[in-house]
Amino acid sequence: MATDAALPAVIIGAGPGGLASAACLSRRGVEAIVLEAAPSLGASWRRHYDRLHLHTVKEQSHLPGLPFGGAIGRYPSRDEVVAYLEAYAAHFAIAPRTGEAVRRVRADGERGFVVESAREVHRARAVVVAAGVNRLPNPDRLPEQERFGATLLHASAYRNGDAFAGRRVLVVGAGNTGAEIALDLAERGAKPTLSLRSPVNVVPRDFLGMPTQVTGIRLRRAPLRLADAASRLVSRLAFGDLARLGFPRPERGALSDIALRRRIPLIDVGTIAAVARGEIAVRPAVARLTETGAAFADGSADDFDAVVLATGYRPALEELVDVPGVLDEHGYPRDWRGGGASPNLFFVGYANVSTGLLREIALEAEAVAAALAPA
């Protein structure tokens, strides 16, 4: 595709991926327009629940050209990440066009791309899609969900457990979001039950003083079989037999689950200990909801005052990208260059890695800039 070098690059999303890409392009003299659907940058981080912290260490999680401040702890909080993103945009003079949702991206013959937004049509020499893997909540519904007569919300609407003190709350989904919401509820006086929709790998955030992320970086080139064995050993040493707590062993190891299913392990920050103390109950998958609670796959049932659906998110890229060949059968980019199916169309922040998403975003942003403006 022969592109018009006078046109700017268009970056979709003003989260970590979009800001890092804009900074890297700017340092190489490439003009870029950053379009953000939300009213402010870092929108997905602003929406997350209050207690959220990075699961990756700050030294391996900063964006290119600006480390986290020294006063910030090893694992930055949600608010610290938002403040960092704001400082990053100011440092590199990035001014996203907020409130401008992108509706469609399509190739423009031999001259680049057309990006249709809610406000106008942009022509671009290149497009960087960085709208995030958590762009939209999954639309999953539980069987007979409409029967439940009390509070029901998706995890995207959960902030903290203050309003649930003393109440019985069912959290559906034992990924990182579900596990941390269950812990937050327990810490704030609620009576949470965590429903496992399927077996999940569990690893400690730190083991013997070593962050799990650092271990993942060291094992990134190891065969999956070896990396899985190491992960299982660490989990066993850290937690013992998790099956006794209601967490059956998954068929695949943690690294295989990431590589083959895009499924990140539960990186534990205290949920397992709370389960062991009896502060969080664990149940199998929900068979259906009832008027007053839930029936489970093992035939048991219980009443609840609220249900939180920690059923995940999706990038929904098929709704944005109208360029053949760059997405796989699951709707994810084939790689940061879309498998090379369309030159100068890039994807930042969708990598399936065990080494930390923000670390990978920094590497991808640098690679995009180098591809567009080689030194």
Secondary structure, DSSP 8 states (H G I E B T S, - for coil): ----TTS-EEEE--SHHHHHHHHHHHHTT--EEEEESSSSSSHHHHHS-TT-B-SS-GGGT-BTTB---TTS-SS-BHHHHHHHHHHHHHHTT---EET--EEEEEE-TTS-EEEEESS-EEEESEEEE---TTSEE-----TTGGG--SEEEEGGG---SGGGTT-EEEEE--SHHHHHHHHHHHHTT-EEEEE-SS---EEESEETTEEHHHHHHHTTTS-HHHHHHHHHHHHHHHHS-GGGGT----SS-HHHHHHHH----EEESSHHHHHHTTSSEEE--EEEE-SSEEEETTS-EEE-SEEEE---EE--GGGTEE-TTSB-TTSSBSSTTGGGTSTTEEE-S----SS-HHHHHHHHHHHHHHHHS--
